Amino acid sequence: METSAKANALDQMAVPAFETAMTERSYGLLGPLTLASRKTLWPIISQTAERLCGERLALAAEAAHVMPPIGAQGLNTSLKDVQCLLHLAQARPDGLGDVAMLDAYHRARITDIRARAVGIEMLNRTSMLSVPFLRDTRAAALKGLHGIAPLRKSVMQLGLGLPKSG
Ligand SMILES: Cc1cc2nc3c(=O)[nH]c(=O)nc-3n(C[C@H](O)[C@H](O)[C@H](O)COP(=O)(O)OP(=O)(O)OC[C@H]3O[C@@H](n4cnc5c(N)ncnc54)[C@H](O)[C@@H]3O)c2cc1C
């Protein structure tokens, strides 16, 4: 993630210069990097639909929620939407797309979607902190999180949408 000015500058770089910049930024950990597709700019924003349904319509995945990629939650959250729709359809096939099914879908998913969007937005804002004191506090908090195995595991399970293990 970059500020708009830096992102635009990277976007306008010629491919060889951009590949050099990519390799430098990754400290060469994976060897020299080359582009596998054209460059694309993604605005880092959060958006959540107020309602996940309308008349015979269900909004799912990125049509319903956009999250910064930092917490790797976009696809997971999208798959949970689809899984929820599938379960509702299997539970009552005759009611496919009716008001009761679509309302149940909205109620089942909206809280989880909003909670993840808020959490990711906070993580995103934290990751962009540049004031040294706040940046150091963030680094210390992440170090602490990483060092406490049960806490680290719980956060990872939460991110993956898995039930908490005993
Ligand atoms: C840079 C980046 C990194 C990400 N990293 C992660 C990650 O690490 N982990 C994670 O869980 N999620 C991640 N995500 C989010 C994840 O990619 C999305 O949440 C997920 O792809 C959403 O699925 P979708 O089907 O809604 O949309 P998409 O995958 O965007 O699919 C929409 C499809 O519709 C097609 N389409 C668009 N308009 C039309 C039209 N008019 N007619 C026909 N077809 C059309 C598009 O070509 C596209 O193929 C990331 C997203 C970005 C941008």
The ligand as an ORCA input file, in Angstrom:
! r2SCAN-3c Opt
* xyz 0 1
  C      -5.251     -6.459     -4.630
  C      -6.254     -7.361     -3.968
  C      -5.807     -8.360     -3.081
  C      -6.719     -9.205     -2.444
  N      -6.243    -10.153     -1.576
  C      -7.113    -10.969     -0.946
  C      -6.648    -11.972     -0.043
  O      -5.441    -12.114      0.179
  N      -7.559    -12.761      0.565
  C      -8.910    -12.624      0.362
  O      -9.703    -13.361      0.976
  N      -9.380    -11.698     -0.514
  C      -8.529    -10.872     -1.168
  N      -9.001     -9.924     -2.051
  C     -10.449     -9.810     -2.260
  C     -10.994    -10.847     -3.254
  O     -10.242    -10.796     -4.450
  C     -12.465    -10.480     -3.527
  O     -13.157    -10.386     -2.298
  C     -13.153    -11.542     -4.367
  O     -12.470    -11.712     -5.592
  C     -14.582    -11.085     -4.633
  O     -15.204    -12.001     -5.487
  P     -16.307    -11.522     -6.474
  O     -16.763    -12.742     -7.208
  O     -17.334    -10.711     -5.767
  O     -15.620    -10.478     -7.482
  P     -14.494    -10.725     -8.568
  O     -13.546    -11.805     -8.162
  O     -13.958     -9.358     -8.880
  O     -15.304    -11.276     -9.808
  C     -16.166    -10.456    -10.569
  C     -16.110    -10.963    -12.000
  O     -17.146    -10.320    -12.761
  C     -16.609     -9.942    -14.000
  N     -17.435     -8.829    -14.502
  C     -17.444     -7.552    -14.098
  N     -18.362     -6.851    -14.795
  C     -18.939     -7.711    -15.630
  C     -19.986     -7.569    -16.616
  N     -20.574     -6.407    -16.844
  N     -20.324     -8.676    -17.310
  C     -19.741     -9.874    -17.083
  N     -18.747    -10.062    -16.156
  C     -18.362     -8.973    -15.465
  C     -15.169     -9.544    -13.709
  O     -14.375     -9.628    -14.869
  C     -14.784    -10.604    -12.681
  O     -14.269    -11.774    -13.280
  C      -8.115     -9.073     -2.694
  C      -8.560     -8.079     -3.595
  C      -7.645     -7.238     -4.206
  C      -8.154     -6.194     -5.173
*
